[in-house]
Amino acid sequence: MSLRAEVEQALKQTKLDTFFHRFDASDYNPAIPLGINLFSGLATASTTSESLAADPVFIETIKNFIWSMRR
């Protein structure tokens, strides 16, 4: 068993797992900012900085995120 699995099991046994949010790129993680969750969710295919810069959905998402942080 890997160390991560052992720690996860120990957290569940002691009922501390509700305070710990293990990173999983396929799930929203309430312990990290929305922007990080968005970046994590983008990696469904091979991505380069050029492809991100050319993606209008990505650019709009970043603009909205930055705008929301300025409020």
MARGUPA-134581 format. One record per residue: residue number from 0; residue in three letters; x, y, z of N, C-alpha, C in turn. Coordinates in Angstrom, 2 decimals, always signed. Each point is the difference from the previous one (the first is absolute). Example, Ala and Ser with C-alpha at 12.3 -4.5 7.8 and 13.67 -1.06 7.14 Angstrom:
<nodes>
> nr, rest, nx, ny, nz, cax, cay, caz, cx, cy, cz
> 0, ALA, +13.19, -5.69, +7.80, -0.89, +1.19, +0.00, +0.90, +1.20, +0.00;
> 1, SER, -0.35, +1.05, -0.72, +0.82, +1.19, +0.06, -0.77, +1.09, +0.73;
</nodes>
This chain:
<nodes>
> nr, rest, nx, ny, nz, cax, cay, caz, cx, cy, cz
> 0, MET, +0.86, -1.18, +0.00, -0.86, +1.18, +0.00, +0.90, +1.24, +0.00;
> 1, SER, -0.36, +0.99, -0.81, +0.80, +1.22, -0.07, -0.22, +0.85, +1.25;
> 2, LEU, +0.94, +0.88, +0.24, -0.11, +0.88, +1.17, -1.25, +0.87, -0.08;
> 3, ARG, -0.31, +0.49, -1.20, -1.21, +0.82, -0.15, -1.25, -0.78, +0.38;
> 4, ALA, -0.06, -1.26, -0.43, -1.16, -0.84, +0.33, -0.07, -0.27, +1.49;
> 5, GLU, +1.14, -0.19, +0.64, +0.04, -0.22, +1.45, -0.49, +1.23, +0.75;
> 6, VAL, +0.46, +1.17, -0.44, -0.43, +1.24, +0.65, -1.49, +0.20, -0.19;
> 7, GLU, -0.49, -0.23, -1.21, -1.43, +0.15, -0.27, -0.82, -0.94, +0.88;
> 8, GLN, +0.45, -1.23, +0.12, -0.70, -0.98, +0.84, +0.01, +0.44, +1.47;
> 9, ALA, +1.13, +0.48, +0.48, +0.10, +0.46, +1.39, -0.92, +1.19, +0.25;
> 10, LEU, -0.09, +0.90, -0.96, -0.90, +1.15, +0.14, -1.45, -0.45, +0.08;
> 11, LYS, -0.37, -0.97, -0.82, -1.38, -0.51, +0.03, -0.30, -0.70, +1.33;
> 12, GLN, +0.96, -0.78, +0.49, -0.21, -0.73, +1.25, -0.18, +0.93, +1.19;
> 13, THR, +0.68, +1.14, -0.03, -0.09, +0.94, +1.12, -1.03, +1.10, -0.25;
> 14, LYS, -0.78, -0.15, -1.08, -1.06, +0.95, -0.36, +0.55, +1.41, -0.29;
> 15, LEU, +1.25, +0.08, -0.43, +0.60, +1.29, -0.35, -0.05, +0.26, -1.51;
> 16, ASP, -0.52, -0.98, -0.76, +0.00, +0.14, -1.45, -0.88, +1.14, -0.51;
> 17, THR, -0.96, +0.46, +0.82, -0.85, +1.13, -0.43, +0.76, +1.32, +0.03;
> 18, PHE, +1.15, +0.03, +0.66, +0.82, +1.21, +0.08, +1.13, +0.02, -1.01;
> 19, PHE, +0.14, -1.09, -0.73, +1.09, -0.14, -0.96, -0.58, -0.26, -1.37;
> 20, HIS, +0.43, +0.78, -0.97, -0.50, -0.15, -1.37, +1.15, -0.41, -0.90;
> 21, ARG, +0.06, -1.27, -0.29, +1.06, -0.54, -0.86, -0.18, +0.52, -1.42;
> 22, PHE, +1.11, +0.35, -0.65, -0.08, +0.52, -1.35, -0.40, -1.09, -0.97;
> 23, ASP, -1.02, +0.30, -0.78, -0.44, -0.89, -1.07, -0.44, +0.92, -1.14;
> 24, ALA, +0.70, -0.04, -1.11, -0.26, +0.92, -1.10, -1.41, -0.12, -0.57;
> 25, SER, -0.68, -1.10, +0.26, -1.35, -0.18, -0.53, -1.09, +0.52, +0.93;
> 26, ASP, +0.35, +0.42, +1.20, -0.98, +0.50, +0.97, +0.31, +1.41, +0.45;
> 27, TYR, -1.06, +0.76, +0.30, +0.17, +1.33, +0.58, +0.57, -0.16, +1.41;
> 28, ASN, +0.99, +0.79, +0.33, +0.63, -0.06, +1.31, -0.32, +1.29, +0.75;
> 29, PRO, -0.83, -0.05, +1.04, -0.39, +1.21, +0.72, +1.13, +0.64, +0.81;
> 30, ALA, +1.12, -0.70, +0.13, +1.10, +0.52, +0.80, +0.95, +0.90, -0.80;
> 31, ILE, -0.18, +0.07, -1.31, +0.88, +0.84, -0.82, -0.84, +1.01, -0.77;
> 32, PRO, +0.59, +1.11, -0.42, -0.76, +1.04, -0.69, -0.63, -0.50, -1.31;
> 33, LEU, -1.06, +0.66, -0.39, -0.73, -0.36, -1.22, +0.92, -0.01, -1.22;
> 34, GLY, +0.89, +0.98, -0.10, +0.90, +0.07, -1.14, +0.86, -1.23, -0.15;
> 35, ILE, +0.49, -0.52, +1.11, +0.82, -1.22, -0.03, -0.86, -1.18, -0.44;
> 36, ASN, -1.24, -0.07, +0.49, -0.90, -1.06, -0.43, -0.24, +0.08, -1.51;
> 37, LEU, -0.15, +1.21, -0.52, -0.22, +0.16, -1.44, +1.22, -0.46, -0.79;
> 38, PHE, +1.18, +0.39, +0.44, +1.21, -0.43, -0.68, +0.13, -1.51, +0.03;
> 39, SER, -0.33, -0.62, +1.11, +0.10, -1.45, +0.14, -0.95, -0.70, -0.95;
> 40, GLY, -1.17, +0.57, -0.20, -1.00, -0.62, -0.85, +0.26, +0.14, -1.48;
> 41, LEU, +0.94, +0.84, -0.38, +0.26, +0.21, -1.42, +0.81, -1.11, -0.64;
> 42, ALA, +0.76, -0.72, +0.77, +0.96, -0.96, -0.57, -0.67, -1.30, -0.45;
> 43, THR, -0.88, +0.11, -1.00, -0.63, -1.20, -0.55, +0.71, -0.47, -1.26;
> 44, ALA, +0.92, +0.81, -0.49, +0.79, -0.35, -1.18, +1.35, +0.68, +0.13;
> 45, SER, +0.90, -0.35, -0.88, +1.31, +0.64, +0.02, -0.18, +1.50, -0.26;
> 46, THR, +0.51, +0.81, +0.90, -0.21, +1.44, -0.07, +1.34, +0.72, +0.00;
> 47, THR, +0.08, +1.02, -0.84, +1.18, +0.86, -0.02, -0.45, +1.41, +0.32;
> 48, SER, +0.94, +0.86, +0.31, -0.36, +1.39, +0.27, -0.60, +0.65, -1.24;
> 49, GLU, +0.48, -0.40, -1.18, -0.54, +0.56, -1.24, -1.46, -0.43, -0.21;
> 50, SER, -0.30, -1.26, +0.29, -1.38, -0.45, -0.19, -0.94, +0.65, +1.00;
> 51, LEU, +0.48, +0.23, +1.23, -0.82, +0.71, +0.99, -0.24, +1.44, -0.42;
> 52, ALA, +1.03, +0.66, -0.49, -0.13, +1.39, -0.43, -0.96, +0.14, -1.17;
> 53, ALA, -0.15, -1.04, -0.80, -0.89, +0.04, -1.16, -1.42, -0.49, +0.33;
> 54, ASP, -0.22, -0.46, +1.21, -1.30, -0.56, +0.39, -0.88, +1.10, +0.59;
> 55, PRO, -1.05, +0.42, -0.71, -0.83, +1.10, +0.48, -0.72, -0.31, +1.31;
> 56, VAL, -0.37, -1.25, +0.23, -0.67, -0.38, +1.25, +0.96, +0.16, +1.17;
> 57, PHE, +1.23, -0.44, -0.17, +1.00, +0.13, +1.05, +0.27, +1.48, +0.31;
> 58, ILE, +0.19, +0.79, -1.05, +0.28, +1.43, +0.18, -1.16, +0.69, +0.72;
> 59, GLU, -1.22, -0.31, -0.39, -1.17, +0.61, +0.65, -0.08, -0.43, +1.47;
> 60, THR, +0.30, -1.26, +0.28, -0.01, -0.49, +1.38, +1.02, +0.75, +0.85;
> 61, ILE, +1.19, +0.19, -0.54, +1.04, +0.72, +0.73, -0.40, +1.46, +0.21;
> 62, LYS, -0.55, +0.63, -1.03, -0.45, +1.39, +0.14, -1.06, +0.13, +1.09;
> 63, ASN, -0.96, -0.92, +0.00, -1.05, +0.03, +1.02, +0.57, -0.23, +1.39;
> 64, PHE, +0.94, -0.90, +0.10, +0.61, -0.27, +1.30, +0.75, +1.23, +0.51;
> 65, ILE, +0.79, +0.61, -0.86, +0.76, +1.20, +0.39, -0.95, +1.12, +0.37;
> 66, TRP, -1.06, +0.17, -0.79, -0.98, +1.04, +0.29, -0.64, -0.22, +1.36;
> 67, SER, -0.34, -1.25, +0.31, -0.64, -0.30, +1.29, +0.96, +0.26, +1.17;
> 68, MET, +1.29, -0.15, -0.23, +0.98, +0.24, +1.07, +0.19, +1.48, +0.27;
> 69, ARG, -0.31, +0.85, -0.95, +0.16, +1.45, +0.16, -1.13, +0.64, +0.77;
> 70, ARG, -1.10, -0.69, +0.14, -1.17, +0.57, +0.69, +0.19, +0.08, +1.47;
</nodes>
